[in-house]
Amino acid sequence: MTLSSKLKVETLLAPRLWSGTRYYLLISTLLALVLWAWYAFSVQLSTGLGVTGMRSVVSWAFYIINFVFMIGISHAGTLISAILRVANAEWRRPITRMAEAITVVAIIIAAGLPLIDLGRPDRIGNVILFGRLQSPLIWDLLSIGTYLIGSIIYLYLPLIPDLAACRDSLAEASGFRRWLYTKLSLGWRGTKTQEERLKKAIKVMAVVIIPVAVSVHSVVSWDFAMTLRVEWHNTLFAPYFVAGAIFSGIATIIIVMAIFRRFYRLEDYIQPKHFIYLGYMMLVLNVGMIYFTISEYLVAGYGGVAQDMTYLGLLFSGQYAPLFWFMVLGGLVLPAFLVSFPRTRNIKWIVIAAVLVDVGMWVERLLLIVPALAVPQLPYPLGQYTPTWVEISLVVGAFATFALFLAIFGRLFPVVSIWENIEGAQSVPSESMPSMMQIEGAPQMDVASPSRRSFLRTAAISVVMMSLGFMLPKVVKAYLPASPTKDVTVRPKPVRVGGATSLEEARRTASFTLMVPRALPDGSSLLAAKVAGGGRLVGLFYRTEGSPPLEMYDDGSTLAIFESEDARIDAPPLYLSQGFYRFNSSGREYLATEGSNGAPRGGPIPARLQWWESGTRYTIIANLPVAELLTIAQSMEVS
């Protein structure tokens, strides 16, 4: 058997080797997840975006997080494959097809996620009809559309000779598959003229697609960087996003490559060296991402802007600290260690490192979007976001669709480029070829299993990293500057009501999270504290920049909010708004309106109590009877 014929027969069988129960079970599971996602989407369409956790504060969340992530891993194929082609790296040949397929599928999934986020996908045409070129969203549409078309062409061109091989070799294939191969092969016969034209077209596309791919993630980064918002308005975002995209893209190639290698029995083509070389590339990007991460947070922290410090506090020691430190230690530091040490530089540990990288980069996208939106631009409480089952279902469905498309692609088409490997085999000495490209009987390369010492070293590193991840938030929190006392502008740090047990502790506390939950805005200064019997803190009184003073109480079951503002009058108005009534108590005139248990939308309407004193209007709002509000008002010391 000749070298080329042996290669062709063995590879063409690869898409058909994995079939039967396991394959159809996988397809059925993925289809079930996709159908469930469509059901969740129908619920969102019929009910509105109110079924999601997004609100007016955190208005971009799960859908946009995964849009950015999918655009990132789309750089896996086209960009990396194009760079390797331009560099004429011979080892690229078995992996380019999978990389290019990842790109096309990821872009298709990514393009659908903003449509889900719209709430009214039927209005997407308005972006084209009435869009403004000044808007980064229009840049998204143009760049992603160009990238998708270019990536499909770049995937299709090297596929033509292999489609012709499938057309000529798979006589027992179904009628649909024979028709598909015949139509898509475009009458390819493998003549010298056809080969020359094909290679020229591929070379041109490889050069063209690189700047297009770089521009896509640059434009996606400008969706954020062109916004005057904490953490987003950053000139580093374009290179930071491109580096992160290639980083997660390489990790995705490694994962998909390992799956196809295992289930399509491609060990003779996809060898340990391919994982090691991609691991080296991932390590280089890993170092770059560590540099960008340090640079980003160091500059923001050194500047000391109130909103930036609030954002960093949320990441370093606040509610997002576990995710942040996992991203840093598990998604950046640990993968670098796994690839750096020779004893863990093998298929198993490189794949584990790639999984950690992808999970870490997904978390990085979440931390980029949600906490930044949660920090208010005006003196309002911190925003809160929790994804609902609808959002989780749609995102899981998006990843299931990604896996489904790749599984179908691998079933229909060769996942290893046949003609490119034949071409490479003809130009490489026999002893350096993969075993499937050698004369029969030649020894095959074996995959070395990790030694016991390697396992123990990696386990020790993992324990150390997890310990650091547990300790660092506590250390950082311990060394944060103490909250200032009265009349000093501070950056609030949420704690629970009742957490303080003395007036001194209360004065060191910048804010607290109520059961709603609710937090204080930036630039708040503590004026007074309300301490119950036994020293239990039940409320704090704040002055906030640009808004009336604000006081919040929590008695364990109800919430009271106190507001005061300059009313420029010393007495209540003569004419009352509907629902208000007037009464006197202890020489002070009050206006009040009773609350109710339910509203048209199902929520309670709080009671309201107002009075005027020294040109200031004070208001108490709470889910309490007016009599109890009066008791609280008479116990207050206002200044």
C-alpha positions in Angstrom: 0.0 0.0 0.0 1.4 3.4 -0.9 1.9 6.1 1.6 -0.8 8.4 0.2 -3.4 5.7 -0.2 -2.9 4.3 3.2 -3.2 7.8 4.7 -6.4 8.5 2.7 -8.2 5.3 3.6 -7.4 5.5 7.3 -8.4 9.1 7.7 -11.6 8.9 5.7 -12.8 6.3 8.0 -12.3 8.5 11.0 -15.7 10.3 10.8 -17.4 6.9 10.7 -15.5 5.1 13.3 -17.4 6.5 16.3 -21.1 5.6 15.8 -23.7 3.5 17.4 -25.2 3.9 20.8 -22.6 6.4 22.3 -22.8 8.8 19.3 -26.6 8.9 19.2 -26.8 9.2 23.0 -24.6 12.2 22.8 -26.6 13.8 20.0 -29.9 13.1 21.8 -28.5 14.7 25.0 -27.3 17.8 23.2 -30.6 18.0 21.3 -32.6 17.8 24.5 -30.5 20.7 26.0 -31.0 22.7 22.9 -34.8 22.1 22.9 -35.0 23.1 26.5 -33.1 26.3 25.7 -35.7 27.1 23.0 -38.5 26.6 25.5 -36.7 29.0 27.9 -36.4 31.5 25.0 -40.1 31.2 24.3 -40.8 32.0 27.9 -38.6 35.1 27.7 -40.2 36.2 24.4 -43.8 35.8 25.8 -43.0 37.3 29.2 -40.3 39.8 28.5 -36.8 40.3 29.9 -38.3 40.6 33.4 -37.8 36.8 33.7 -34.1 37.4 33.7 -32.0 38.7 36.5 -31.1 41.8 34.5 -32.5 45.2 35.7 -31.8 48.8 35.0 -28.5 48.8 36.9 -27.0 45.5 35.7 -28.4 45.5 32.2 -25.7 43.3 30.5 -25.1 40.0 32.1 -25.1 36.3 31.1 -25.9 36.8 27.4 -23.2 39.4 26.8 -20.7 37.5 29.0 -21.1 34.5 26.7 -21.1 36.6 23.6 -17.7 38.0 24.5 -16.5 34.5 25.5 -17.6 32.9 22.2 -16.1 35.7 20.1 -12.9 35.0 22.0 -12.7 31.3 21.4 -13.6 31.9 17.7 -10.0 33.1 17.4 -9.1 29.5 18.1 -9.2 28.5 14.5 -9.0 31.1 11.8 -6.4 33.4 13.5 -4.2 30.7 14.9 -4.5 28.5 11.8 -3.7 31.5 9.5 -0.7 32.5 11.6 0.7 28.9 11.4 0.0 28.8 7.7 1.8 32.1 7.1 4.7 30.9 9.3 4.7 27.6 7.3 4.7 25.5 10.5 4.6 21.9 9.3 3.1 20.6 12.6 -0.1 22.5 12.0 -1.4 20.2 9.3 -3.4 17.7 11.5 -5.1 20.4 13.6 -6.0 23.2 11.2 -9.4 21.7 10.2 -10.6 21.4 13.8 -9.4 24.9 14.6 -11.2 26.4 11.6 -14.4 24.5 12.4 -14.3 25.9 16.0 -14.1 29.4 14.6 -17.1 29.1 12.3 -19.3 27.4 15.0 -18.3 29.8 17.7 -19.1 32.9 15.6 -22.5 31.5 14.7 -23.3 31.0 18.4 -21.9 34.3 19.4 -23.9 36.2 16.8 -27.2 34.7 18.2 -26.5 35.8 21.8 -27.1 39.5 21.4 -30.3 38.7 19.6 -31.5 36.9 22.7 -30.3 39.9 24.8 -32.4 42.3 22.7 -35.7 41.0 24.2 -37.3 41.9 20.8 -35.2 40.0 18.2 -37.7 41.0 15.5 -36.3 44.5 15.7 -32.8 43.6 14.8 -33.5 45.0 11.3 -33.7 48.5 12.8 -30.0 48.2 13.5 -29.4 47.9 9.8 -32.0 50.4 8.7 -31.5 53.1 11.3 -28.1 52.3 12.8 -25.5 55.0 13.2 -21.9 54.4 12.1 -20.8 56.3 15.3 -22.1 53.4 17.4 -19.8 50.5 18.3 -22.8 48.2 18.0 -22.8 48.9 14.2 -19.0 48.2 14.2 -19.9 44.8 15.8 -22.4 44.0 13.1 -20.0 44.8 10.3 -16.8 43.2 11.8 -18.5 40.0 13.0 -20.4 39.6 9.7 -17.1 40.1 7.7 -15.3 37.7 10.1 -18.0 35.0 9.7 -18.0 35.1 5.9 -14.2 35.1 5.8 -14.0 32.2 8.2 -16.5 30.1 6.3 -14.5 30.7 3.1 -11.2 29.9 5.0 -12.7 26.7 6.3 -14.2 25.7 3.0 -11.2 26.2 0.7 -8.9 23.5 2.3 -12.0 21.2 2.6 -12.6 21.0 -1.2 -10.0 18.3 -2.0 -11.1 16.2 1.0 -14.8 16.5 -0.1 -13.7 15.2 -3.5 -11.9 12.3 -1.7 -15.1 11.5 0.3 -17.1 11.7 -2.9 -14.9 9.2 -4.7 -14.2 6.8 -1.7 -17.4 6.5 0.3 -19.5 4.5 -2.1 -21.6 3.0 0.7 -22.5 6.5 2.1 -26.1 7.6 2.2 -27.6 9.4 -0.8 -27.6 12.7 1.0 -23.9 12.5 1.9 -22.9 11.6 -1.6 -25.0 14.5 -3.0 -23.5 16.8 -0.4 -19.9 15.8 -1.2 -20.6 16.0 -4.9 -22.0 19.5 -4.7 -19.5 20.9 -2.3 -16.4 19.5 -4.0 -17.1 21.7 -7.1 -15.9 19.1 -9.6 -12.4 18.8 -8.0 -10.2 16.4 -9.9 -6.8 17.3 -8.3 -5.2 18.7 -11.4 -2.0 20.7 -11.1 -3.9 23.9 -12.1 -6.6 23.3 -9.5 -4.0 22.7 -6.8 -2.0 25.9 -7.7 -5.2 28.0 -7.7 -6.4 26.5 -4.4 -3.0 27.1 -2.6 -2.9 30.6 -3.9 -6.5 31.3 -2.6 -5.7 29.8 0.8 -2.5 31.9 1.1 -4.4 35.1 0.3 -7.2 34.2 2.7 -4.6 33.4 5.5 -3.1 36.9 5.1 -6.4 38.7 4.9 -8.2 36.9 7.8 -5.5 37.8 10.4 -6.3 41.6 10.5 -10.0 40.8 10.2 -9.8 38.5 13.3 -7.8 41.1 15.3 -10.3 43.8 14.4 -13.3 41.8 15.5 -12.2 41.5 19.1 -10.8 45.0 19.1 -14.3 46.2 18.1 -15.9 44.0 20.8 -13.6 45.6 23.3 -14.6 49.0 22.2 -18.2 48.2 23.1 -16.9 48.6 26.6 -13.9 50.9 26.3 -15.9 53.6 24.4 -18.2 53.9 27.4 -17.4 56.3 30.2 -17.8 53.7 32.9 -15.7 52.4 35.8 -13.2 49.7 34.7 -14.3 49.9 31.0 -12.9 53.3 29.8 -9.5 51.9 29.3 -7.0 52.2 26.4 -5.6 48.7 27.1 -8.9 47.0 26.3 -8.2 46.2 22.6 -4.9 44.4 23.1 -6.2 42.9 26.3 -9.2 41.5 24.6 -7.2 40.2 21.6 -4.7 38.5 23.9 -7.5 37.0 26.0 -9.3 35.8 22.9 -6.2 34.0 21.5 -5.5 32.6 25.0 -8.9 31.0 25.4 -8.9 30.1 21.7 -5.8 28.0 22.1 -7.2 26.3 25.2 -10.4 25.5 23.2 -8.4 23.9 20.4 -6.5 21.7 22.9 -9.8 20.5 24.5 -11.6 19.8 21.2 -8.4 18.2 19.8 -8.2 15.8 22.7 -11.9 14.9 22.3 -11.6 14.2 18.6 -8.3 12.4 19.1 -9.9 10.1 21.7 -13.2 9.2 20.0 -12.1 9.3 16.4 -8.9 7.4 17.1 -6.5 9.9 15.7 -3.6 9.2 18.0 -1.3 8.7 15.0 -2.0 12.1 13.6 -2.6 14.2 16.6 0.5 13.5 18.6 1.9 14.7 22.0 4.0 17.3 20.2 0.8 19.0 19.0 -0.4 19.4 22.6 3.1 20.5 23.7 3.5 23.1 20.9 0.0 24.5 21.6 0.8 24.4 25.3 3.9 26.6 24.6 1.7 29.1 22.7 -0.8 29.1 25.6 2.0 29.7 28.1 3.2 32.7 26.1 -0.3 34.2 26.1 -0.7 33.2 29.7 2.3 35.4 30.6 0.8 38.2 28.5 -2.6 37.9 30.3 -0.9 38.0 33.7 0.9 41.2 32.6 -2.3 42.8 31.3 -4.2 41.9 34.5 -1.5 43.3 36.8 -1.3 46.5 34.7 -5.0 47.0 34.7 -5.6 46.7 38.4 -2.4 48.4 39.5 -3.2 51.5 37.6 -6.8 51.6 38.8 -5.8 51.0 42.4 -3.0 53.6 42.3 -5.3 56.3 41.0 -7.6 55.9 44.0 -10.7 57.1 42.2 -13.7 56.3 44.4 -15.6 54.2 41.8 -12.5 52.3 40.8 -11.8 51.6 44.5 -15.3 50.3 45.0 -14.9 48.0 42.0 -11.6 46.7 43.2 -13.0 46.2 46.7 -15.7 44.0 45.2 -13.1 41.9 43.4 -10.4 41.7 46.0 -12.4 41.2 49.2 -16.1 41.7 48.4 -18.8 39.5 47.1 -16.9 38.6 43.9 -13.6 37.8 45.6 -14.0 34.0 45.3 -14.5 34.2 41.6 -11.7 36.8 41.1 -9.1 34.7 43.0 -10.1 31.6 41.2 -9.6 33.4 37.9 -6.2 34.6 39.0 -4.9 31.5 40.7 -6.8 28.8 38.9 -7.2 30.4 35.4 -3.8 32.1 35.1 -1.2 30.9 37.7 -1.9 27.2 37.9 -2.1 26.6 34.1 1.3 28.3 33.7 2.8 26.0 36.3 1.3 22.9 34.6 2.7 23.8 31.2 6.1 25.0 32.5 7.2 21.9 34.4 8.5 19.1 32.1 6.9 16.4 34.1 3.4 17.8 33.7 4.0 18.8 30.1 2.0 16.0 28.6 -1.4 15.5 27.1 -3.3 14.9 30.3 -2.1 17.9 32.2 -2.1 20.2 29.2 -5.7 19.4 28.6 -6.4 20.1 32.3 -4.6 23.4 32.0 -6.7 24.2 29.0 -9.9 23.5 30.8 -8.8 25.7 33.7 -7.9 28.5 31.2 -11.3 28.4 29.5 -13.2 28.4 32.8 -11.0 31.2 34.1 -11.5 33.3 31.0 -15.3 32.8 31.3 -15.1 34.0 34.9 -12.9 36.9 33.7 -15.6 38.0 31.3 -18.2 37.8 34.1 -16.0 39.9 36.4 -15.5 42.4 33.6 -19.2 43.1 33.0 -21.3 42.4 36.1 -19.3 44.2 38.9 -18.5 47.1 36.6 -22.2 47.7 36.0 -23.1 47.1 39.7 -20.9 50.1 40.7 -23.2 53.1 40.3 -22.2 56.2 38.4 -24.4 58.4 40.6 -24.8 58.2 44.4 -27.1 55.1 44.4 -26.8 51.7 46.0 -24.7 49.0 44.5 -26.5 46.9 41.9 -27.2 43.2 42.3 -27.4 40.4 39.8 -28.4 36.8 40.0 -29.1 34.8 36.9 -32.4 33.1 36.6 -33.2 29.6 35.2 -34.1 31.2 31.9 -30.6 32.7 31.4 -28.9 29.6 32.6 -30.9 27.4 30.3 -30.2 29.6 27.3 -26.5 29.7 28.0 -26.3 26.0 28.5 -28.3 25.6 25.3 -25.7 27.8 23.5 -22.8 25.6 24.6 -24.8 22.5 23.7 -25.4 23.9 20.2 -21.7 24.5 19.9 -20.9 20.9 20.8 -23.8 19.6 18.6 -22.5 21.5 15.5 -19.0 20.2 16.1 -20.2 16.6 16.6 -22.2 16.8 13.3 -19.3 18.4 11.5 -17.0 15.6 12.7 -19.5 13.0 11.5 -19.9 14.4 8.0 -16.4 15.7 7.2 -12.8 14.6 7.9 -11.6 16.5 10.9 -8.0 16.0 9.8 -7.0 17.6 6.5 -6.2 14.7 4.2 -4.5 16.4 1.3 -2.4 18.7 3.6 -1.1 15.7 5.5 -0.3 13.9 2.3 1.5 17.0 1.1 3.4 17.3 4.3 4.3 13.6 4.4 5.8 13.8 0.9 8.2 16.6 2.0 9.3 15.1 5.4 11.8 12.2 6.0 10.1 8.9 6.8 11.6 8.6 10.3 10.0 11.9 11.4 6.5 11.2 10.0 3.6 10.0 12.2 3.1 6.3 12.0 0.1 6.5 9.8 2.2 8.3 7.2 5.0 5.7 7.3 5.5 2.3 5.6 3.6 -0.4 7.3 5.5 -2.0 10.2 7.3 1.1 11.3 7.2 1.7 15.1 4.6 4.1 16.4 5.3 6.9 18.8 4.0 6.2 22.3 2.4 8.6 24.7 4.4 8.6 28.0 2.2 8.4 31.1 2.9 10.9 33.9 5.2 9.5 36.7 4.2 9.3 40.3 6.6 12.1 41.2 4.9 14.3 38.6 1.5 13.6 40.1 2.7 14.4 43.6 4.3 17.6 42.5 1.2 18.7 40.7 -1.0 17.8 43.6 1.2 19.8 45.9 1.1 22.8 43.6 -2.7 22.5 43.5 -3.0 22.4 47.3 -0.7 25.5 47.6 -2.7 27.4 45.0 -6.0 26.6 46.7 -4.6 27.5 50.1 -3.4 30.9 48.6 -6.9 31.4 47.1 -8.4 30.8 50.5 -6.0 33.0 52.4 -5.4 36.0 50.0 -8.9 37.5 50.4 -8.6 37.4 54.1 -5.1 39.0 54.0 -6.2 41.7 51.6 -9.2 42.4 53.7 -7.1 42.6 56.9 -4.8 45.2 55.4 -7.6 47.4 53.8 -7.5 50.9 55.4 -9.9 51.4 58.3 -13.1 53.2 57.6 -12.8 56.9 58.7 -14.9 58.5 61.3 -17.5 61.2 61.2 -17.5 63.8 58.4 -14.8 62.1 56.3 -15.6 60.9 52.8 -15.3 57.1 52.6 -15.7 54.2 50.2 -18.5 52.0 51.6 -17.8 48.4 52.4 -21.0 46.2 52.8 -21.5 44.3 56.0 -24.6 42.9 57.6 -26.9 44.8 59.9 -26.2 43.6 63.5 -22.6 42.8 62.6 -21.4 45.8 64.7 -21.8 45.5 68.5 -20.7 49.0 69.7 -20.8 52.6 68.7 -17.1 52.6 68.0 -17.5 49.6 65.7 -20.4 51.3 64.0 -18.3 54.4 63.3 -15.7 52.2 61.7 -18.3 50.7 59.4 -18.8 52.4 56.1 -22.1 50.8 55.1 -24.1 47.7 55.6 -26.2 45.4 53.4 -29.9 45.2 54.3 -32.0 42.2 53.7 -33.2 43.6 50.3 -30.0 43.7 49.9 -29.1 47.4 49.7 -25.8 49.2 49.9 -24.7 52.8 50.2 -23.3 54.9 47.2 -19.8 56.0 46.7 -18.5 59.0 48.7 -20.7 58.4 51.7 -19.7 59.8 55.1 -21.0 58.5 58.4 -22.9 61.1 60.6 -24.5 59.0 63.3 -25.3 55.5 64.4 -28.5 54.0 66.0 -27.6 51.4 68.7 -30.3 49.4 70.4 -30.2 47.9 73.9 -27.1 45.8 74.4 -25.1 47.7 71.9 -26.7 46.1 68.8 -26.4 48.3 65.7 -29.7 48.8 64.0 -29.1 51.8 61.8 -26.6 54.3 60.3 -27.1 57.9 59.2 -25.1 59.0 56.1 -24.4 62.1 54.1 -23.9 61.4 50.4 -22.3 63.6 47.8 -24.9 65.1 45.4 -28.0 63.7 47.1 -29.9 64.1 50.4 -28.7 62.5 53.6 -29.8 58.9 53.9 -30.4 56.8 57.0 -31.3 53.1 56.9 -32.6 50.9 59.8 -33.2 47.2 60.0 -35.0 45.7 63.0 -34.6 42.2 61.7 -37.9 42.0 59.9 -38.6 45.4 58.3 -36.6 48.1 56.5 -36.9 51.8 57.2 -35.3 54.4 54.9 -34.7 58.0 56.1 -34.2 60.8 53.6 -33.6 64.5 54.2 -33.3 67.4 51.8 -33.3 71.1 51.7 -37.0 72.1 51.3 -36.4 75.9 51.7 -39.6 76.0 53.8 -40.1 75.4 57.5 -43.6 74.0 57.4 -45.7 71.4 55.5 -47.5 72.6 52.4 -51.1 73.7 52.7 -52.4 71.3 50.0 -51.7 67.6 50.3 -51.1 65.0 47.7 -53.7 62.3 47.3 -53.5 59.7 50.1 -51.6 62.0 52.6 -53.2 63.2 55.8 -52.0 65.7 58.4 -51.6 65.3 62.2 -49.6 66.8 65.2 -47.6 65.0 67.8 -45.2 66.4 70.5 -45.4 69.9 69.0 -44.4 68.8 65.5 -46.6 68.6 62.4 -46.5 65.5 60.3 -47.8 64.3 56.9 -48.4 60.6 56.5 -49.8 58.1 54.1 -50.6 54.5 55.1 -49.0 51.5 53.4 -50.8 48.5 52.0 -50.2 44.8 51.9 -50.4 44.5 48.1 -50.1 46.5 44.9 -51.3 45.8 41.4 -48.0 44.1 40.7 -48.1 42.1 43.9 -45.7 44.0 46.0 -46.4 45.9 49.3 -46.7 49.7 49.3 -44.6 51.2 52.2 -45.9 53.8 54.5 -44.5 57.3 54.4 -44.0 59.9 57.1 -42.7 63.5 56.5 -42.0 66.5 58.7 -40.2 69.8 58.3 -37.6 71.2 60.6 -35.1 74.1 60.2 -35.7 74.3 56.4 -35.1 70.6 55.9 -37.7 68.0 55.0 -37.3 64.6 56.6 -38.9 61.4 55.2 -39.3 57.9 56.6 -40.3 55.1 54.3 -40.9 51.6 55.7 -43.2 48.6 55.6 -44.5 49.6 59.1 -47.7 51.2 60.5 -47.5 55.0 60.6 -47.6 54.8 64.4 -44.3 52.9 64.5 -42.8 55.3 62.0 -43.8 58.1 64.4 -42.0 56.4 67.3 -38.9 56.0 65.2 -39.1 59.7 64.1 -39.4 60.9 67.7 -36.3 58.9 68.7 -34.1 60.3 65.9 -31.5 63.0 66.5 -31.3 65.0 63.3 -28.8 67.8 62.6 
